[in-house]
């Protein structure tokens, strides 16, 4: 009987420690130092969308760096917190980290003076179905702060991802003209229809 109580005590203690560690990781923002971008104070002049359209419509591939993509996002994404939340939370920026075969969309906020992050990792695949090209964007995971989470938990930020998709409607239009997309560490390569 005593050994069962002792085992139950240790299991409860382990559960509380795991819960505490998870909570700390959620409030500890992920490092953004490896994401390539222009410094916050510099003025940007981006014609990235125009360059992409010219290359793709001209039948050429377009290679976009992580830095150019993040600079473009800084120009076109002007977000703010939902009504009522702005008194304790401020949206800072949206960043993209390009990994091999996936991209991570990172939302950075200031909450009560502390920096917080939440992200979704996505894959983009293009395939032919019937007479047209289809683009499949699939969530494969993410992070709440520094805590890696499964794709099911990323559903909690689905509305934010949908809002980003609405803002980037002109950029999404380019996808309909593509023959392929390749995501490499630090680079996004867009291929035209052949």
N, C-alpha and C positions, 0 to 999 in steps of 0.2 A: 504494500500500500504506500509506504514511504517513497519507494523508488518511482512509482507512478506519479506521485505529486511532484517529486523532484524533476522528472522528465517534463511534466506539464509546465512547471515553473520555467525551465530552460527554453522550452518551445515558445512560451509567451514572451520571454525576454528576447529571444532571437527575433520574433515577429516585430516587437517594438523597435529593436535596433535597425532592422531592415526598413521599417516604415520611416524612422527618423533619418536614415541615410538617404532614402528616396526623396524625402521632403527637402533636405539640404541640397541635393543635386538639382531639384526642380528650381530652386531659388538662386542657384549658382549659374550665371549665364555661360553659354558655350563661348569658347574663344572665337573671335572673328578676325584675329590677326592674319590668318592664312587666306582671307578673302581679298582678292586684288581689286582695288578701287582708288579713285582720286580722293585726296584729302577733302574734308568737309567744307573748308572755306573757299576753295578754288572755284572759279566760274567755269561752267562747262558750256560747250557749244556742240551738240551732238546732232548729226544727220545720219545716225546709224540705220534708221528705218529706210531712209532714201537710198543709202548705199546698198543695203540688202536687196531692196526691190530692183535696183538697176542691175546688180549682179545676177540675181535669179532670173529676171525677165530676159536678160542678155544671154542666158544659157551657161553662166559660169557659177562655180561653187563660191560660197562666201564663208570665210573663216572669221569668227567673232571671238575676241578675247573676253575673259571673265571681267577684266577691268572696263572694257568698252560697254559690256552689257550692264554692269552695275552703275556706270556713269549715266547710261541711258535711262535706267530705272530711276535714278535720282532726279532726273529732269521730268519724267512723265508721271511718277507716282507721288501724288500729294494727298496723303491720307490724314485722317484725324480720328480720334476716339468717338465712340457712340455717345449720344447725349446722356449726360449723367455721369459717365466714366471720366470725362476730361478733368474733373476736379482732383483726381488722384493718379491718373494715368495719362501719359503723353506718347504718341507714336513717334519714334525717332527715324526709322528707315527700314526699307526692304532691301535685302541683299540676296544675291544668288551665288552659290558655291558650285562650280562645275567639277564633278568627279568623273572618273572613268565609268561610262555607261549610265550615269545618273546625274541629276542636278538637285541641289537642296535650296529651297526657298526659306529664308530666315527673316522673321519679323522681330525687330528690336524695339523695345519700349522702355520708358522710364516710369516705374511705378513707385510712388511715394519716395522719389529720390534715388531709387535703386534701379540699375539696368537689369532687364529681364529679356530672355529670348525664347522663342518657340519656332520650330521649323518642321518642314515636310520634305522628305526626300522622294523624288519622282523619277520615273523612267519614261522616255518618249520613244515610241516605236511607230514606224510607218509601214503599212502593208497594203497590198492590192486586194480589193474585194469587189467582185463583179467588174464593172467598167470604171471604177474610180479608186483613188488612193484614200486610205483611211489613216487617221492619226490616233494612236492610243496613248493616253497619258495615264499612268498607273502609279498610285501611291505605294511605296514599299516600306515606309517607316518614317521616323522623324525624331525630334528631340524636344523635350520640355525642359528648358534650361540646359543642363549638361546630362540629363537623364535620357538615354535612348528609349524610345517607345515603339510599339508595333503600329502597323498601319491602322488598326482599329482605333487607337487613341488619337491618331491624327485627325479622325473624323470630328473631333472637338473644335478644330480650326477650319472646318470645311467652308463656313460662310466667309471667312477671311480670304481663302483661296479663290472662291467664286468671285469675290469683289475684285481681286487682283486680275482675274481673267476678264472681267468687264472693262477695267481700266485699260488693259492691253489688247483691246479688240482690234485695233489696226495692225498690231504685231501678229495677232492670231491669223489675220487675213493672209499674211505671207505664207503660213503653213499650207494653205490650199494650193499654192504654186510650187511646193517643194516635191522633189523626188525622193529625198532621204534626209535624215538628221543623224549626226554622229556627235556624241558628247564625250569629250576627252578631258583629262585633268587640265583645267584652265582654259579650255577652248570649246566652242560650239561651231560645228561645221555643217552648213546647210548646202544640200545638193539640189540642183535644178532637175526638172523632168528631162529625161533623155529622149 
